[in-house]
Amino acid sequence: IVTIADSVIGKGENWTVMVKAMTPPSGSKHDYESIGPYWWPCNNGSHPTEEDGEGDNAAEKCNEKTGLPWVRHDGVHNPVTDNFDSKPNGEMNSAFKALSIAYFFTNNETYASEAVKTIQRWYLDDATKMNPNLNYGQMIPGVCAGRGIGIIDTSSWYGIVDSLALLNGSASLDHDTYSGMVKWFGEYTAWLHTSKNGKDESNAKNNHGTWFDAQIQSFALLSGNTDIAKQVAEAAGQKRVAEEIKSDGQMPMEEARTKSKSYCTFNLLAFFNLARLASHSSVNLWNYTAPAGGSIRKAFDWIVPYALGQKAWPFKQIEAFTWGETFELFRRASVVFQDPQYEKMVSSLPNVHVDDVVNLLYPRLYNVSTMMQPRRSSAIGTVPRPMPKSWSGIMY
């Protein structure tokens, strides 16, 4: 993590919403704008397939000169989208994560200073700050200026609470910066809760809805909107678990995608984060079972034999994927469900490294060789500092 943190120092000048070439319809570059990543000009020589949903009939309306309206090719990333705010947003968030973790484990103020500059640039500085809305998230040329679906762009922010907690005690995280972040996320929480885009995303019945709940809970807790956090947590059992997870643990909405392994894993991570955050509102989603039998644990258990190579994945996956990406889920499952077998299974996952940052953020609870519960330590040594009291346990 120190190597990663070192690599981003001094690289953040372009991690702002001001660097995009186009200006949103509002006339202000301070408003975030992105393009749906799987959308393409209708005259690009290919036509939507049955998985593409919204794009099915678009080719019939295509203007061959302008390429409008754009059409959807599920899972096929359009590199043009990198020219908007989604790419610097991802780079900013990854850098802030690495820097805050590096500071916490080394006490090196250089990392804290760079981390604070990173969030000041994106959220707070008058010249470069983002306005607290996603009115123009995942717009589609020739179709719409923005959609509720665009709120998935900020799903990477769900760990912002933990990153700030890791910086607690740093000389660089001054009161004005911290209170500014609380205020900004309070305003963003209000936008998520009341805007049309926010309501549309809240009503989504797939990973978009799960991630919406994880996001708004995290931001509401940071900004003191505990009533909103509790309302979302209390509704999540019926609204998310019952709607998205079948009695055998399958998630049909994710399995229908062209990158089904990726989306099943992505949605499970959202459920894990949602459940952890709900505990702050005294809601136990970990042990919730829907009337039809679905549960978060069943969804994870359904994935397990595929991740371990015991079964062949039966759905489409058009992009490279390694089940090693589920390491975090296995580690967290072993802790939250108090089941050492999940930790034992980690050794069968591909491409899991002893220096993975997961070992720092979620130290191993069980000694695999004896299946006894040892002192809480990471695979690279005893954690040098206890996690702060404000640590929510949902980081990244």
C-alpha positions as CSV (number, residue, x, y, z in Angstrom):
1,I,0.0,0.0,0.0
2,V,3.0,2.3,0.7
3,T,4.2,1.7,-2.9
4,I,0.8,2.6,-4.3
5,A,0.6,5.7,-2.1
6,D,4.1,6.8,-3.1
7,S,3.1,6.5,-6.8
8,V,0.2,9.0,-6.5
9,I,1.9,11.8,-4.6
10,G,1.9,14.9,-6.7
11,K,-0.3,13.3,-9.4
12,G,-3.7,14.8,-8.4
13,E,-3.8,18.2,-10.2
14,N,-6.2,16.8,-12.9
15,W,-8.4,14.9,-10.4
16,T,-11.2,17.5,-10.6
17,V,-14.5,17.9,-12.4
18,M,-13.0,20.9,-14.2
19,V,-10.8,19.0,-16.6
20,K,-13.5,17.6,-18.9
21,A,-13.6,19.0,-22.4
22,M,-17.4,19.5,-22.5
23,T,-19.6,21.6,-20.2
24,P,-22.8,20.1,-18.9
25,P,-26.2,21.6,-19.9
26,S,-26.2,23.6,-16.7
27,G,-23.4,25.7,-18.1
28,S,-21.1,24.9,-15.1
29,K,-18.2,22.4,-15.2
30,H,-18.6,22.2,-11.4
31,D,-21.5,19.8,-12.2
32,Y,-20.4,16.2,-12.6
33,E,-21.0,14.7,-16.0
34,S,-20.4,11.2,-17.4
35,I,-21.6,9.0,-20.3
36,G,-23.2,5.6,-19.9
37,P,-20.1,3.3,-20.3
38,Y,-21.8,0.7,-22.4
39,W,-23.4,3.2,-24.9
40,W,-22.1,3.7,-28.5
41,P,-23.1,5.8,-31.6
42,C,-25.8,3.9,-33.4
43,N,-23.8,4.1,-36.7
44,N,-20.8,2.2,-35.3
45,G,-21.6,-0.8,-37.5
46,S,-23.0,-3.1,-34.8
47,H,-26.5,-3.6,-33.4
48,P,-27.7,-4.2,-29.8
49,T,-28.2,-7.8,-28.8
50,E,-31.1,-9.1,-26.6
51,E,-29.1,-8.4,-23.4
52,D,-28.9,-4.8,-24.3
53,G,-32.4,-3.9,-23.2
54,E,-32.9,-0.2,-23.8
55,G,-31.1,-0.3,-27.1
56,D,-33.1,-3.0,-28.8
57,N,-35.1,-0.7,-31.2
58,A,-32.7,2.2,-31.4
59,A,-31.0,1.0,-34.7
60,E,-34.4,1.6,-36.4
61,K,-34.2,5.3,-35.4
62,C,-30.5,5.8,-36.2
63,N,-29.3,9.0,-37.9
64,E,-26.4,7.6,-39.9
65,K,-24.7,11.0,-40.1
66,T,-24.7,12.0,-36.4
67,G,-24.8,8.5,-34.9
68,L,-27.7,9.6,-32.7
69,P,-29.3,8.2,-30.6
70,W,-26.5,6.2,-29.0
71,V,-27.3,2.5,-28.4
72,R,-26.4,0.1,-25.6
73,H,-24.0,-2.8,-25.9
74,D,-24.0,-4.3,-22.4
75,G,-20.6,-4.9,-20.9
76,V,-18.7,-3.3,-23.8
77,H,-16.9,-0.3,-22.5
78,N,-16.7,2.8,-24.8
79,P,-13.4,4.5,-24.2
80,V,-14.9,7.9,-25.1
81,T,-16.5,7.9,-21.6
82,D,-13.0,8.3,-20.2
83,N,-13.0,11.9,-21.4
84,F,-15.6,12.9,-18.8
85,D,-15.7,12.9,-15.0
86,S,-15.9,9.2,-14.3
87,K,-12.2,8.5,-14.9
88,P,-10.7,11.3,-12.7
89,N,-13.4,10.4,-10.1
90,G,-12.1,6.8,-9.9
91,E,-8.5,7.9,-9.9
92,M,-9.2,10.5,-7.1
93,N,-11.0,7.9,-5.0
94,S,-8.3,5.2,-5.4
95,A,-5.6,7.7,-4.5
96,F,-7.4,8.9,-1.4
97,K,-7.9,5.3,-0.3
98,A,-4.3,4.4,-0.7
99,L,-3.0,7.6,1.0
100,S,-5.3,7.4,4.0
101,I,-4.4,3.7,4.6
102,A,-0.7,4.4,4.2
103,Y,-0.9,7.3,6.7
104,F,-2.8,5.2,9.2
105,F,-0.2,2.4,9.2
106,T,2.9,4.5,9.0
107,N,2.1,7.8,10.7
108,N,3.8,9.5,7.8
109,E,2.3,12.9,7.6
110,T,3.2,13.2,3.9
111,Y,0.5,10.7,3.1
112,A,-2.1,12.5,5.2
113,S,-1.2,15.9,3.6
114,E,-1.6,14.5,0.1
115,A,-4.8,12.8,1.0
116,V,-6.3,16.0,2.3
117,K,-5.2,17.9,-0.8
118,T,-7.0,15.3,-2.9
119,I,-10.4,15.7,-1.3
120,Q,-10.1,19.4,-1.0
121,R,-9.5,19.6,-4.7
122,W,-12.5,17.4,-5.6
123,Y,-15.1,18.5,-3.0
124,L,-14.1,21.8,-1.3
125,D,-11.9,24.3,-3.2
126,D,-13.9,27.0,-4.8
127,A,-12.1,26.8,-8.1
128,T,-12.3,23.1,-8.6
129,K,-15.0,21.6,-6.4
130,M,-17.8,19.4,-7.6
131,N,-21.4,20.5,-6.9
132,P,-23.2,17.9,-4.7
133,N,-25.4,16.4,-7.4
134,L,-25.3,13.9,-10.2
135,N,-27.9,15.5,-12.5
136,Y,-25.8,14.6,-15.5
137,G,-24.5,11.2,-14.5
138,Q,-24.3,8.7,-17.3
139,M,-26.0,10.8,-19.9
140,I,-26.7,9.2,-23.3
141,P,-26.2,11.4,-26.4
142,G,-29.4,11.7,-28.3
143,V,-31.4,10.1,-25.4
144,C,-31.1,12.0,-22.1
145,A,-28.9,14.5,-20.3
146,G,-28.5,12.3,-17.2
147,R,-30.1,9.3,-15.4
148,G,-30.6,7.9,-12.0
149,I,-28.3,5.0,-13.1
150,G,-25.5,7.5,-13.1
151,I,-25.4,7.4,-9.3
152,I,-23.5,4.2,-9.5
153,D,-20.5,6.4,-10.5
154,T,-20.1,7.4,-6.9
155,S,-20.4,3.9,-5.5
156,S,-16.6,4.1,-4.9
157,W,-17.2,6.8,-2.4
158,Y,-18.9,4.5,0.1
159,G,-15.6,4.1,2.0
160,I,-15.1,7.9,2.3
161,V,-16.2,7.7,6.0
162,D,-13.5,5.2,6.8
163,S,-10.8,7.1,4.9
164,L,-11.6,10.2,6.9
165,A,-11.5,8.1,10.1
166,L,-8.1,6.8,9.2
167,L,-6.9,10.4,8.9
168,N,-8.2,11.3,12.4
169,G,-5.4,12.7,14.5
170,S,-3.4,13.9,11.5
171,A,-2.2,17.5,11.6
172,S,-3.3,17.8,7.9
173,L,-7.0,17.1,8.5
174,D,-8.0,20.4,9.9
175,H,-11.4,21.3,11.3
176,D,-12.5,23.3,8.3
177,T,-11.7,20.4,5.9
178,Y,-13.5,17.8,8.0
179,S,-16.6,20.0,8.6
180,G,-16.6,21.0,4.9
181,M,-16.7,17.3,4.0
182,V,-19.6,16.7,6.5
183,K,-21.5,19.6,5.0
184,W,-20.8,18.5,1.4
185,F,-22.0,15.0,2.0
186,G,-25.0,16.3,3.9
187,E,-26.0,18.2,0.8
188,Y,-25.3,15.2,-1.4
189,T,-27.4,13.0,0.9
190,A,-30.3,15.5,0.6
191,W,-30.0,15.4,-3.2
192,L,-29.9,11.6,-3.3
193,H,-33.0,11.5,-1.0
194,T,-35.1,14.0,-2.9
195,S,-34.1,14.4,-6.5
196,K,-35.7,12.5,-9.4
197,N,-32.5,10.8,-10.3
198,G,-32.1,9.7,-6.7
199,K,-35.6,8.3,-6.4
200,D,-35.2,6.5,-9.7
201,E,-32.0,4.8,-8.5
202,S,-33.5,4.0,-5.2
203,N,-36.2,2.1,-7.0
204,A,-33.8,0.0,-9.1
205,K,-34.1,-3.7,-8.4
206,N,-30.5,-4.8,-9.1
207,N,-27.0,-3.8,-8.0
208,H,-27.9,-0.2,-8.7
209,G,-30.5,-0.2,-5.9
210,T,-28.2,-2.1,-3.5
211,W,-25.3,0.3,-4.1
212,F,-27.7,3.3,-3.7
213,D,-28.6,2.1,-0.3
214,A,-25.0,1.5,0.7
215,Q,-24.0,4.9,-0.5
216,I,-26.8,6.9,1.1
217,Q,-26.4,5.1,4.4
218,S,-22.7,5.9,4.5
219,F,-23.2,9.5,3.6
220,A,-26.1,10.0,5.9
221,L,-24.1,8.6,8.8
222,L,-21.2,10.9,8.1
223,S,-23.4,13.9,7.9
224,G,-25.6,13.2,10.9
225,N,-28.7,12.3,9.0
226,T,-29.3,9.2,11.1
227,D,-33.1,9.2,10.4
228,I,-32.4,8.7,6.7
229,A,-29.8,6.0,7.4
230,K,-32.3,4.1,9.7
231,Q,-35.1,4.4,7.2
232,V,-33.0,2.9,4.4
233,A,-31.6,0.1,6.7
234,E,-35.1,-0.9,7.9
235,A,-36.5,-1.1,4.4
236,A,-33.5,-3.0,2.9
237,G,-34.6,-6.5,3.9
238,Q,-37.8,-6.5,1.9
239,K,-36.7,-4.0,-0.7
240,R,-33.3,-5.4,-1.5
241,V,-32.8,-9.0,-0.1
242,A,-36.3,-10.2,-0.9
243,E,-36.4,-8.6,-4.3
244,E,-32.9,-9.5,-5.6
245,I,-31.9,-12.8,-4.0
246,K,-33.8,-16.1,-4.6
247,S,-34.3,-18.9,-2.1
248,D,-31.3,-20.7,-3.4
249,G,-29.1,-17.6,-3.3
250,Q,-29.2,-16.8,-7.0
251,M,-29.3,-13.2,-8.2
252,P,-31.2,-13.3,-11.6
253,M,-30.8,-9.6,-12.4
254,E,-27.0,-9.9,-12.2
255,E,-26.8,-13.3,-13.9
256,A,-28.6,-11.9,-16.9
257,R,-25.8,-9.5,-17.6
258,T,-23.0,-10.1,-20.2
259,K,-20.5,-9.8,-17.3
260,S,-22.4,-11.9,-14.9
261,K,-19.5,-13.0,-12.7
262,S,-18.5,-9.4,-12.3
263,Y,-21.9,-8.2,-11.5
264,C,-22.8,-11.0,-9.0
265,T,-19.6,-10.2,-7.1
266,F,-20.2,-6.5,-7.3
267,N,-23.7,-6.9,-6.0
268,L,-22.6,-9.1,-3.1
269,L,-20.0,-6.5,-2.1
270,A,-22.8,-4.0,-2.0
271,F,-24.9,-6.3,0.2
272,F,-22.0,-6.8,2.5
273,N,-21.5,-3.1,2.8
274,L,-25.2,-2.5,3.2
275,A,-25.5,-5.0,6.0
276,R,-22.5,-3.6,7.8
277,L,-23.8,0.0,7.6
278,A,-27.3,-1.1,8.7
279,S,-25.8,-2.4,11.9
280,H,-25.2,1.2,12.9
281,S,-28.9,1.7,12.8
282,S,-29.4,-1.5,14.9
283,V,-30.7,-3.4,11.9
284,N,-29.4,-7.0,11.4
285,L,-29.4,-7.7,7.7
286,W,-26.7,-10.4,8.0
287,N,-29.2,-12.8,9.5
288,Y,-32.3,-11.5,7.7
289,T,-34.1,-14.2,5.6
290,A,-36.8,-13.0,3.2
291,P,-40.2,-14.6,3.3
292,A,-39.3,-16.6,0.1
293,G,-36.1,-17.7,1.7
294,G,-33.4,-15.5,0.2
295,S,-30.6,-14.1,2.3
296,I,-27.2,-12.5,2.0
297,R,-25.5,-15.6,3.2
298,K,-27.3,-17.8,0.8
299,A,-26.2,-15.5,-2.1
300,F,-22.6,-15.8,-0.9
301,D,-22.8,-19.6,-0.5
302,W,-24.3,-19.9,-4.0
303,I,-21.2,-18.2,-5.4
304,V,-18.7,-20.3,-3.3
305,P,-18.4,-23.5,-5.4
306,Y,-17.9,-21.5,-8.6
307,A,-15.2,-19.3,-6.9
308,L,-13.4,-22.5,-5.7
309,G,-13.5,-24.1,-9.2
310,Q,-15.9,-26.8,-8.1
311,K,-18.5,-25.9,-10.7
312,A,-18.3,-24.3,-14.1
313,W,-20.0,-20.9,-14.3
314,P,-23.3,-21.3,-16.3
315,F,-23.8,-17.7,-17.4
316,K,-22.2,-15.2,-19.8
317,Q,-18.9,-13.4,-19.0
318,I,-17.5,-11.5,-21.9
319,E,-14.6,-10.0,-19.9
320,A,-11.6,-11.6,-18.1
321,F,-12.4,-12.2,-14.4
322,T,-10.6,-14.0,-11.7
323,W,-12.3,-15.4,-8.6
324,G,-9.5,-14.0,-6.6
325,E,-11.5,-10.8,-6.7
326,T,-13.8,-12.5,-4.1
327,F,-11.1,-12.7,-1.5
328,E,-12.5,-9.7,0.5
329,L,-15.9,-11.4,0.5
330,F,-14.5,-14.7,1.9
331,R,-12.5,-12.9,4.5
332,R,-15.4,-10.7,5.7
333,A,-17.8,-13.7,5.6
334,S,-15.5,-15.7,7.9
335,V,-15.6,-12.9,10.4
336,V,-19.2,-11.8,10.3
337,F,-20.7,-15.3,10.1
338,Q,-18.1,-16.6,12.6
339,D,-17.3,-19.5,10.2
340,P,-13.6,-20.5,9.9
341,Q,-14.4,-22.7,6.8
342,Y,-14.7,-19.5,4.7
343,E,-11.1,-18.5,5.8
344,K,-9.9,-22.0,4.9
345,M,-11.4,-21.7,1.4
346,V,-9.2,-18.6,0.7
347,S,-6.3,-20.9,-0.1
348,S,-8.2,-22.3,-3.0
349,L,-8.9,-18.9,-4.6
350,P,-6.7,-17.9,-7.5
351,N,-4.4,-14.9,-7.5
352,V,-4.7,-14.0,-3.8
353,H,-1.5,-12.4,-2.4
354,V,-0.3,-12.3,1.2
355,D,0.3,-8.5,0.8
356,D,-3.3,-7.8,-0.4
357,V,-4.6,-4.7,1.3
358,V,-7.6,-6.8,2.4
359,N,-5.3,-8.3,5.0
360,L,-4.8,-4.8,6.5
361,L,-8.4,-3.7,6.4
362,Y,-9.9,-7.0,7.4
363,P,-7.3,-9.0,9.5
364,R,-7.7,-12.7,9.6
365,L,-9.8,-13.9,12.5
366,Y,-9.0,-17.6,12.3
367,N,-5.8,-19.6,12.3
368,V,-6.3,-21.8,9.3
369,S,-3.9,-24.5,10.5
370,T,-5.7,-25.1,13.8
371,M,-9.1,-23.4,13.2
372,M,-8.7,-21.7,16.5
373,Q,-9.4,-18.0,17.1
374,P,-6.2,-16.2,17.6
375,R,-5.4,-12.6,18.4
376,R,-6.6,-10.3,15.6
377,S,-3.6,-10.0,13.2
378,S,-3.0,-9.5,9.6
379,A,-1.2,-11.8,7.2
380,I,1.8,-9.4,7.2
381,G,2.0,-9.0,10.9
382,T,0.1,-7.7,13.9
383,V,-1.9,-4.6,13.1
384,P,0.1,-1.8,14.6
385,R,-2.8,0.4,15.6
386,P,-6.4,-0.4,16.5
387,M,-9.0,0.8,14.0
388,P,-10.5,4.2,15.0
389,K,-13.9,4.2,16.8
390,S,-15.4,5.9,13.8
391,W,-14.3,3.0,11.6
392,S,-17.4,1.5,10.0
393,G,-15.8,-1.7,8.7
394,I,-17.1,-1.2,5.2
395,M,-14.0,0.3,3.6
396,Y,-13.4,-0.6,0.0
